[in-house]
Amino acid sequence: MKMDWLRTSIIGGILVVTFLLIIRWNEFQERKISALNLQPTSVSESVNAAEAQAEQVSEFDIQMPPTSTTAAPKVSAPEQLIQVNTDTLQIAINPVGGDIVKVGLLKFNDKLVTGDEKAEPFILLDQTVGTTYIARSGLAGTNGTDSKSSRPTFVSASSRYNMGDNETLNVDLNYQQGDVNITKRFSFVRGSYLVDLQYIINNQSAAPWQASLVGSIKRSSYNPVIAPGVGMSPFLGAATTTSETNYDKYSFDDIAEQPFKHTKQGGWIAMIQHYFMSAWIPDTTKQNTYTLRKAKNNDMYFFSFASEPTVVAPGQSETISAQFYAGPKDVSELEKIAPHLDLTVDYGFLWMIAKPLFAALDFIHGLVGNWGIAIIILTFLIKVLFFYPSAISYRSMAKMRKVQPKMQALKDTYGDDRQRMSQELMKLYKTEKVNPVAGCLPMLLQMPVFIALYWALMESVELRHASFLWLHDLSVKDPYFILPLVMGLTMWIQQSLNPTPPDPMQAKLMQWMPVFFTGLFMFFPAGLVVYWVVNNTLSIIQQYVITKQIENQK
């Protein structure tokens, strides 16, 4: 029967979309990024030289005192880590090389804290016995201070710096290279996760001084567990912007298989994980070479940049600068730092829907102050947007319910003649002005919004540890499974308003759909289930009113 085939296809399509959603849920990765050329087509000799030095610096493995309190041995004064505290960051800098070896995010807790538990800051960068994640920087080239065999030891006025009530904080590390005084300055601003790095070169020698600024993120491939949940696998790896594409990302496996390299004026290179990231943003006016690669003999990865050389004439001073970001994946802040850096907040292939959805959600949150209430209001607005097409669909389903007795009569009369049965059904639909395909419109319209909102909620650090009613964290599953059960109930009520499929097998399949979706939604972020429950409730009200209107018509 033609209509049986059509209905089966529609149901099958819904199941296929659901299955694809589960696959995407497990992968959380839109595509496999194609490899960039191993060698850039046009790079100056000076940049190549700086790049070679950068590789040496990034590979150099100086022994640093562990930052973990459980395994920290007593160290000599020159190797004592320099502690820096602002209102947002807790940073440890190793005077040997001046590398950032630990970053704690003071406004984000390490885990969900309830009751009288003490909140500990989330540690993004660190070097412990089992993990490595640090940000390195140095000067490489003709007069560079950093090489594969040595790193400079800087001297600072203090081993502890606190921003206090000030708006800014400068931490100066000094190094004397013959007649050249080098100051490595880290500058911090209140409320910001962006660190300005400056090398101030004061050349008091009789010869020109020349070197390139190099920076790298050195990391092992460990996978931090941020938001545990069945099937959740957010992207973990490197990202960069190139002259050809605004945003490319590479997993650790990609980099282990083949190193990547490209050259770009300005640009950035980042390490991405769930909710948080770090990135080097070199001088936008200079040509920079970016390299992603794995160490040959261990589980260590380097995401590096090397700028073109800077020449400082005798008796002159010059400043070489870059920026380092370590913090949450905040779209509004990342947009201000560098072009396309906000794309590290990966909304998937439906970003054109997800990004406006989150922008609207963020705006509403600014008005009401609670993410759960903001999701409810956003759901209502989405429902208003889809009100007219939903009404068309519900009228079609109400008419289908009303003509079901006539359809059953046709089935009793022409049940053995499928061709005649199909013809009579077409006549009945035309006479009663019924469009059975329109009944699936709400599901088809809502599915892209559902998937886009899923990615938006998964990627939005703002929802991490955000509470609503009994929920302490809207970014993870409901611990008591109350919302998924309510969602299943609303889905069953809505299904009871729909016409019963004529085929017994299809009818039984539809009866099990609420059970299937309830089990699926038990592991979805609670914020997403809030959206679906509210959406179902509003749909039930709208469909019930329209169904009663159609049934009361003569």
Secondary structure, DSSP 4 states (H G I P E B T S, - for coil): -HHHHHHHHHHHHHHHHHHHHHHHHHH----PPPPPPSS-SS--HHHHHHHHHHHHHHH---------TTS-----GGGPPEEEE-SSEEEEEETBTTEEEEEEEEEEESS---TTPPP-EEEEEEE-SS-EEEEEEEEESTT-S--SS---B-EES-SEEE-TT-SEEEEEEEEEETTEEEEEEEEEETT--EEEEEEEEEE-SSS-EEEEEEEEEEE------SS--TT-----EEEE--SS-S-EEEEHHHHHHS-EEEEEES--EEEE-SSEEEEEEE-TTSEEEEEEEE-SSSS-EEEEEEEPPEEE-TT-EEEEEEEEEEEE--HHHHHHHSTTGGGGS--GGGHHHHHHHHHHHHHHHHHHS-HHHHHHHHHHHHHHHTHHHHHHHHHHHHHHHHTHHHHHHHHHHHTT-HHHHHHHHHHHHHHHT--GGGGGHHHHHHHHHHHHHHHHHHH-GGGTT--BTTBS-TTS--TT-HHHHHHHHHHHHHHHTSPPPSSHHHHHHHHHHHHHHHHHHTTS-HHHHHHHHHHHHHHHHHHHHHHHHHHH--
